[in-house]
Amino acid sequence: MSRAKKILVSGFILFNLLAMVRVHLPLEQPLLKSLYRPVDSYLNFFSLYQTWTMFAPNPSRANVFLTAEVEFMDGTKDTYKFPKASELNMEDKFSFGERYRVISDVIRKDINSFLWADTAKFALRKLRDSNYHKIPLRVHLVRHWSEIPDVNSKFIPHLTKSKSYDSYEFFTYEVL
């Protein structure tokens, strides 16, 4: 094997080793974040990145999803529901499920407000086919959530869906 091939193979192995370490450690310090930026880009591109919100000792205590409510000039409204992994078929769940969960986790946060206008435009494009003859005025992005109780205080059987969600309209995109 030529020297160049050995270097490329070694680099590939080292890069993937760094990716495995990155996924398993909550490295949130600024220096480590900057060092791991290329690895994070690789993990995000291939949907291999896994946040620590799913794991102990502090898993997420909220069931969250997003909707976009579009107002049209004729006074009607339509709603785009961003997909939830729990409502996908098995093929889509394994292909896209993690990405949809991340959408709800990332876009809803105020720190990511720079994504909100593009998210509203995305929802508008998704509703275009069913509302092609209507003129949109504005798009409202809405967070929906239900708190997951502590397992020690209240046991909820697997696959039990929440019956009530709190909602908050966190962004309005003016189309016209």
Stockholm file with secondary structure:
# STOCKHOLM 1.0

chainA/1-176         MSRAKKILVSGFILFNLLAMVRVHLPLEQPLLKSLYRPVDSYLNFFSLYQTWTMFAPNPSRANVFLTAEVEFMDGTKDTYKFPKASELNMEDKFSFGERYRVISDVIRKDINSFLWADTAKFALRKLRDSNYHKIPLRVHLVRHWSEIPDVNSKFIPHLTKSKSYDSYEFFTYEVL
#=GR chainA/1-176 SS CCHHHHHHHHHHHHHHHHHHHHHHSCCCSHHHHHHTHHHHHHHHHTTCCCCGGGSTTSCCCEEEEEEEEEEETTSCEEEEECCCGGGSCHHHHHHHHHHHHHHHHHHTSGGGGGGHHHHHHHHHHHHTGGGTTSCEEEEEEEEEEEECCCTTTCCCCTTCCCSCCEEEEEEEEECC
#=GC SS_cons         CCHHHHHHHHHHHHHHHHHHHHHHSCCCSHHHHHHTHHHHHHHHHTTCCCCGGGSTTSCCCEEEEEEEEEEETTSCEEEEECCCGGGSCHHHHHHHHHHHHHHHHHHTSGGGGGGHHHHHHHHHHHHTGGGTTSCEEEEEEEEEEEECCCTTTCCCCTTCCCSCCEEEEEEEEECC
//
